[in-house]
Amino acid sequence: MAKSNYEDGAELTQEQIDYFVAQMDSGAEVEAGSELHRLMTAASERAMRITSRMNAEFNSLSDTRAQLERLFNRPLPEGVGLFPPFTTDCGLNTHLGEGVFINAGCRFQDQGGITIGDRALIGHNCVIATLNHNMDPAKRANLLPAPVRIGADAWLGSNVTVLPGVTIGEGAVVAAGAVVTKDVAPRTVVGGVPAKVIKQL
């Protein structure tokens, strides 16, 4: 299969991308040094090439949108907006709904899958992570993917960190600076480290 033909610095083929994303979505552990791990590194290199150009010189929001479509390897829904700078470890497993807005300075680690629902707002400097390391020191370099899902009309304040495997419900609000370690119910306001319920909307 073409997945085994990757050479350092080469662009990934669509077959390699499809294989990689399918493996990530399976949630299976990624063994350090494996073929899948090499594809993960290649995806990171691809993302760094694209985002370094996107962040180095701003031309227009329409140009940023075009570069995001290349980064995510798919057309963007209507109304999606992003203010650079923006960085991602991968870019191939981020899925945005209509009207999503991502403010400046955000960092997405999307290998495990990031899905953001319609009209969700992602504040300045948010970090969304989808990978954990194996807790066994002998296997610490192995990676465990787990998706993050953010519901429609949710709002993440600035400097929020969302950890792997978390779902944030529709219409929920995460206060600035919070670290979200557990699922957030719809129409709920959470804040703090770790994030706890403040009130219901």
VENGIUR-V587664 format. One line per field, one symbol per residue. ss: DSSP state (H for helix, E for strand, C for the rest). phi: phi as a letter, one per 20 degrees, with the letter a starting at -180 (. if undefined). psi: psi as a letter, one per 20 degrees, with the letter a starting at -180 (. if undefined). A space follows every 50 residues. Layout:
ss = ???
phi = ???
psi = ???
This chain:
ss = CHHHHCCCCCCCCHHHHHHHHHHHHCCCCECCCCHHHHHHHHHHHHHHHH HHHHHHCCCCHHHHHHHHHHHHCCCCCCCCEECCCEEECCCCCEEECCCC EECCCEEEECCCCEEECCCCEECCCCEEECEEECCCHHHCCCEEECCEEE CCCCEECCCCEECCCCEECCCCEECCCCEECCCECCCEEEECECCEEEEE C
phi = .fgeefdgnfffefffffffffffffmffefgnfgffffffffffgffff ffffefbedafffffffffffemafeffnfcbdffbcbfbnecdcdefmf cdefnfcdddgfocccfgmfddfgmfdddccdefffgfcgffdcfbfdcd fgmfcdffmeddegneddfgmfcdfgnfdedcgdfglcdcaocffcfeae e
psi = qhhijpqpiqqqrhggggggggggiijqpoppirghhhhgghhgggghgg hhghihopgrhhggghhhhggikqqqrpjpqporqpqqifiikpoqrpjp porqjqopnjgipppprpjqporpkqpoqjpqqpiohikhiqqoqpqppp rqjqoorqkqpprqjqpprpjqpoqpiqooirqpqqlqpqraorprpgrq .
